[in-house]
Amino acid sequence: MPAQTLMQKGVEKLRQHAGLKQMAYDYAEFITKTGACPAIYKNKPMDAAAAIIRGTALGFDPDGALEAFFVIQGKTGMYARAMIAVAENVGCRVWEEEATDDSVTWCGIRPGDDKVERVTWTMELAERAGYTRNAKYKTNPREMLRAKCQAELARIVAPGALMGLVSEAEPDAHKPVRAEATRVDAQQGGALGALEAARQRVHARRQPESEPAQDADVITDDDPQLLAAVVDEYLSEIPKAQSQDEVTKIMNAAKEDGLPQEQFDTVRQAAKARWGELNNA
């Protein structure tokens, strides 16, 4: 039997992906509505399905894929610790040679090769690259340097398996958020006008365009101070709503902001209370 051409191999992989797509989406549609779903996939079944499909190709079960992968700005990325797991699964040997708060070194060997690949990241290198603007380099420097080493080493020893994937520790994993101002019509006024202005102030506090991207597990939106500011703005404006329609619009805005479930529930309870007050007025 003649060897398959590259095109034939590609078509076969496409056929496999097409068959997998519906199964992945069916599961994603279910899991993204539950509390067992990672926050970044909440109510995003298509992103979750894409992660499940990519994870299946690397031997992950659906839940494992959702924990290992993220989808941001159109890119499928993988957490550094999961990249190391993939490298081990394809037969690579990897180990940590040194780990301090100032320097971390990881080593690895490809299957069937005795050459030791060594990757070192220091705080000096991280600072020179601009990564130390991320507060976690001050509070947990060893783990941050470890993630850099793991991602770089995994790609060196297992390039085929990890082709096209970014890690959470890389500057292009997700683009910095550009703060945009939107004109608020004067006639909008009231709670909605104030809320929109407040949302602009809150979003303007997100990382500036010139700041390096943060690691995926410490995205700016997960910052407690920012989340508290967002929730406070909503809680202060909900009592000012003069109609149930305004309450609905405020809740729609909260959904668009992508608040984590706990904070969203807090806002929703306040909105329900105001809805009841307006209903009894």
N, C-alpha and C positions, 0 to 999 in steps of 0.2 A: 504494500500500500504506500503510495507516494506521500512524502511529508507535506503537511499543510503549509500553504503560503501564509504570509503575514495577514493578508486580507481575510482568508478563510478562518484563521484563528480569531481575528477581530470580530467577524460575523458570529462565530460561535459564542464568544463572550457576550456580545450584544443580545443574542437569543437567550442566554442564561439570565442576563440582567432584566430582560423584558418579562420573563417568567417570575422572577423574584420580586419585581416591582409591586405587583398587586398584593402579594403576601406581606411585604414590608409595610405597605401603606395601610392595610387592614389592621395590622398590629399597632402601627403608629397612631392611627386614628383613635384607637382605644386607649393606649397608654398615655397619650398627651392630655387626656381629660382627667387623669387621676393624680393623686398626691404622690404617687411613686415615680413620677416623671421629673427628670432634672429641670430646673427652672428655665433654662435657655430653650427648651423644647415645648414648654407649656403652650397648648393650643396652636402648635405649629407642626401638624402631622407630616407635611411635605418635607420639611427640614429633617424631622426625625426619621422618615423613611429613607432619605438620602444617606443619613448616618448609618442606619441599619444595613443598607445594601453594601456600603463600603466596609462596614465591620464584618459582615458575613464573608466577604472575600478574604479577610484576614483571620477568620476562625473565631470571631466573637459571636456570642449569642445576642439576641436583640437588646436585652437590658444592658449587657456589657458594652455593646456598641454605643448606646446612649451615654454611658458613663465615660467612654474613652474618646468620643468624638465631639466636635462642636462645628457648627456651620455659621460663619459670620462673613458678611460682605461677599457672598457668593463663593467662598472658599470652604472646603472641608478641611478642618484641622484636627489635630490629635494631641491629647495631653502627653507631656513628656514621659510620664511613668508608663503610659500605655504603649508608647513607641518602643520603650525598652522591652516590654513584654512581647511585642511582635518580633523584635530582634532575637529574643531567646527562643521563641516558638519556631523560627526558621533555622535554628541550630547555632546561632552565635553564642559565644561566651562573653558576658559582660560583668564588670565588677567595679566597685568604688575603691580607688587606691588611697585617696586622701580626702578629708572633709573637715574644714574649719570654717569659721565665720569670714575668713579672708580669702580662702582659696579652696576649690573643690576640683578633684581630678577623677575622671572615669576612664576605664580601659576596656577594650573589646577585641575579640578575635573572630574573623569570619570563619564559617564552616570550611574545614579542609585547609586552613591556612594558619601558619604559626606566627605571622606578623602581628604584633600587638599595636593596635591603634590607641593613641592616648589623647584625651581632650582635657584641657584645664581652663577653668574660668576663675578669675580673681575679681575682687571688688574694684581693683584699679581698672581692669578691662571693662567691667560693667559700667563704671562711672564714665570712662572715656566714651563708651557707646551711648550714654545718655539714659541707661536703664534705671539708674539709682534715683531718679525722680519718683519712681514707684516707691511708696512708703514701706512696702514689705521688704525692700532691701535693707532697711534699717531695723525692722522688727524681727525678720526671719531671713537673714542674709544667706545662711547655709542652704536652706531649701530653694531659694531663688537661684543661686549659683548651680545647685545640683540639677535643677530643671534645664538650665542652659546646657550643661554638660550632657545630660541624658539625650536631649533632642539632637544635638550635634553628633554625638557618637552613634546613636541609632541609625542616623542617615548615612554615616560612613560605612558601617558594617552590614547594613541591610537596605541598600538603596533601592533595590527592585520592589520590595514589599511596601516601602514607604514613599514611593514615587508620587510627587504631586501634592504631598501633605505638608501643611505648615504645623508648627507646634505653638502652644500657648505662650512660649517664651520668646517668640520671634517678633521683630518690629512690624512685619506685614501681616501678622495673624488677623488683626482687625484694625481698620483705619481709625485714626483719632476722630472724635465727633466734632463737627464744625457747628459752632453755636450760630443759629440763624434767628434773626428778629423778624417777626411777622406783624404787619400793621393791624391794629385792632380798631375796627370802625367805631367812631364815637357813639353811634346810635346803639351799639351792642350794650355798653354800660353795665351797671349792676354787678351781680355776682359773676356773670360770665366774662364780662370785660376785665374785672379785677383778677379772675382766675387765669385768663389768658396772659395777662401781664405778669402774673406770678410765675406761671409756667416758663415764660421767657427768661425771667430772672434766674429761676432754678436751673434751666438747661444751659444758660450762659456760664454757670459755675462748673460745667463739665470740662474735661481736659481740653486745653486749647489745641489748635491745629498743629502748632509747632512742637507739642509735647510728644515724646515717643509713646507708642501704644503700650497699654498695660497688659499684664498676663491675663489669660482668659479666666482664671479662677479668682481674679481680683479686679474685674471690670469696674469702671468708675461707678456705674449704676448700683453696684452692690456696696458702695461706701455707706456706712451707717449715718454719717452726717448728711449726706445728700438725700438719702431716703427719708430721713426725719424731716428735712426741709420740704420735700415734696409732699409728704403726708400732712404736715402742718398747714401748708398752703391750702390743700383741699379741705381739711377740717375747719379752717377759718372761713372759707367761702361757702360751704354747703348751707350753713344757717341763713345766709343772705339770699338764697334762691327764693324767688317770689312765685314760682310755679313748678308743677311737677315736670314740665318740659325742661326747665332749667336744670332740675336735679338729674334728669336723664342725660342731658348734654354733659354735665359735669362728670357723671360716671363713664360716659363714652370717652371723655378726655383721659380719665384715669386708666382705662383699658389701653388707650393709645400710648400712654407713658410706660406701659409694661411693668407696672408695679409688681413686686413679688407677692405671692398669694397672701401672706400674713398681713402686709401693709394694705393690700387691696381690700381684704376683708374688713379692716378697720374703717376704711373710707366707705365701704358699702354699708356698714352698720349705721354710720352717721347719715348716709343718704336715705336709708330706709326710715330712720327716725324723722328726718325732715319731710319725707314723702307723706308719712302718716300725719304729721302736723298740718301740712297743706291740705290733705284729704279731709281733715276734720274742721278746717277753717270755714 
